[in-house]
Amino acid sequence: MPRRPFEFEGGNGGILQDVEGRIVFHQRFYVRYCKRALDVLCSAVGIAALSPVFLLAACCVKLSSRGSAFYRQTRIGKDGRQFQILKFRSMVVEAEQRGPAITVSGDRRVTPVGKLLRRYKVDELPQLWNVLCGEMSLVGPRPELPIYVAEYTPEQRGVLSVRPGITDTASLAYRNEEEILADRDDPEQFYRAQVLPDKLARNLAYLQGISFGGDLRILFETVVSSFLPSRKTQGKNYSDQV
């Protein structure tokens, strides 16, 4: 009898293993029946309630620099599918052609308005539309660029078993990521070798214990951290231990 693409390993729960050895996580009741409903409800309410913020941010971006108010970029989502992530544009037009894929503190490609939007995570708010459309979730592993996903190990590809999120535990741990990377001689290499593997490890740990209470805590901490001053030294020291 042919094996299904994903089968349970060890009987009743926890981790799944697919035919290529990638790890996928057993979807608990909350994940299967409640998480998506919560995403739809909260994203719809959020888009309606924050519409004045959307309008103000879009006008500021549009009037302050040349180009569209919004920015779309290809990311990898659930089951390895590509989708277009939506953000308020925080960098100059054609920024990808003017520098690396990652952004560090002091990057000249970031506009003055974009710097403010990024500081308070306002640039990420349009992703509520990605959530409403079913491409993302409120909480889940942050979606990465295809060039980085191509380097994932079979175990790390387990993060692709769920919808990517607007925020996650790794986002909280690396909320001052741009400052951390700015102190490195080769930010791109440091991100690939140190930061990204640690992010993926945190996301895999999150997937093993997804819960309603856990997601609410992550959302709350994300909102609170957006208005707290960045603790550069602590983040830098932490990353050195990765």
N, C-alpha and C positions, 0 to 999 in steps of 0.2 A: 504494500500500500504506500503510495507516495506521501512524503512528509509535507505537511503544510508549511507555508513560508515562515510562520512563527509557531513554536510549540512550547508548552510549559516544560520547565526543567525542575524536577524535584517534586512533582505532585501539585500541591495546593497553593501555590502563590509565590509572590516575590518576583524573581527574575525569570525572564523568558530568554530563549536562545534561538536565533534564526539559523537558516541553513548555512550561512557563511560564518557563523560564530559570533555575530554581533549581539550585544546584550540589549534586550528590550525589557521594559519593566511592566509587571502585572498591573493592570488598571483597576484600582479599587473602585468602590461604589461612587465615591465623590468624583473621581476622575471620569468615570463612564457616564454618569447621569447628571451631575450637579455643576461641575466646573464650567462646562460650555454654557449652561443656562446663566450662571453668574456672570460670565464674560459678556454675553449678549445684553443682559440687563444693565450692567454697570457701564459698558461702552456706550450704549444708547443714551442712558441718562447723562453720562459724562460729556458726550458730544453736545447734547442739548444745553446742559448747564454751563459748559465752558465756551459756548459759541461766541460770547463777547471777547473772551481771551483769544480765541482763534482769530477773530476779525482784527483785533488790535495787533497781534503778533504778525499776521500776514501783511498788514499795511506797513508796519515798521520794517519788515524784511524787504518788501517791494520798493519802498521809498528810499531806503538807505543804500542800496546797491543794485547793480544791474542783474537782471535775471528773474526767474520765477520765485514766488514766495515759498513754494514747496520743492522738496528734493526727493527723488526716488532712486533707490539703489537695489540691485539684485542681491538677495540673501537666500540662504538655504533654510527651508522650513521642515515641517513634519514629513517623515519618510523620504527625506532628501529632495523634496520638490522645491523648485525655485519660485520666488515671489518677489514683488516689488515693495520694499519697506518704504513707508511714507514719513517724512519729517519736514519741519520747517527748515528752509535752507539757512545754514549758519556759516557757510563758507562761500568764497568767490565762485563764479561760474567756471566749470571745467577744472575744479580743484584736483580731481584724480590725475589729470595730466600734468599737474604742477608739483606733485609731491607723492609721498608714500601713502599706502592704504590706511595706515593708522594716523591719529592726530595726537600731537604732543602739546604741552603747555607752551604758549608763545608762538604757536604756528601762525605764520603770517597769512595763511589762506583763510583763517577765521575772521569774519567781519566784526566790527565793534558791536553791532546788534546781535550777531551770532554768538559772541562771547557771553553776552548777558543771557541769551536764551539757553545756552548750554550750561551755564552756572546753575540755573534753577530748573533744568531738565524740561523747559517749555518746548524745546525743539522736538521732544519725543511725543508730545501730546497727539499729533495727527495719527499715531499708530493705534489710537482707539478705533480708527476706521479699519485698520488691518484686523483688529480684534473682532469687530462687528461682522466683517466679511468671512471670518473663520480661518484666516491665515495665521493669526497669532492668538495668544492668550494674555490675560493681564499679568499672570505670573508663570514663568517658565524659563528655560535656558535661553539666553539672548542669542538671536540668530547671527551667524557669522557669514563672512564673504566666502564665495566658492573656493578661492585660492587657499583659504585656511582649512575649510572642511575637507578638501582633497587630501590633507595630511593627517586626518584623524586616524587613530588606531581603531581596530574593530570594537574594542571596548568603549572608546570615546564616542563612537557613532551611536551609542545608546541614547544620547541626548536628542537624537533625531526621531525618537519613538513618540514624542509628544509635540504639541504645538509650541513654537518658541514664544517667549514672553516679552512684555515691555520691561519688566524688571525681574530680578532673581537674586539669590544669595550672593552670587559673584559680583553683581552690580553694586551691592552694598559694600562688599569687602574692598572693591576697587573703585570707589566713587571718586577718588583722586588719581585715577589711572594716568591722566595726561601729565600730571606733575611727576609721577613715578617714572614714566617713560622719558620725560625731558632730561632726566639726569643720567641717561645711559648714552654710551658712545654709539651704540647701534640699537636704537629703539625697536626697529622692526624685528631684529634677531632676538632681542630680549623678550619681546611679546610672544614670539613663536616658541621660544625655548622655556620660558619661565611663567609668564602671566597666563597664556592660553591654557596650558596643561593644568594649572591650578584652578582656573575657572571651570574647566570641564570636570575636574574631580569634585568640585563643590556642587556642580549641577547633577552629577551622577548620584551623589549623596542625597540631594533634594528629591530626586525621582524615587528613591527607595522609601520615602516617607511623606509623600504628598498628602496634604490634609487641608480641610477648610480653614481650620485655625492657623495652620502654618502659612497659608497664602495670605490671610488677613494680616498676620504679623509682618510679612515681607512688604505688603502694600503700605502698611502704616509706617514702617521704618523707612521706606523709600520716600514717602512724602515728607517725613520729619527731616531726613538727611539732606533733602534738597534745600533746606533753609538753614542748615548748620554750616559753620565755617569748615573748610577742608583742613584736615590734620595731616599735612604733608609728611612730617617726620615719621609719624606712626605708620602711615601707609608704606613709606619707603623702607623702613626697617622690617616691616612684615614681609614685604616682597623679597627682601634679601634672604629671608629664611626659607623661601619656597624651594 
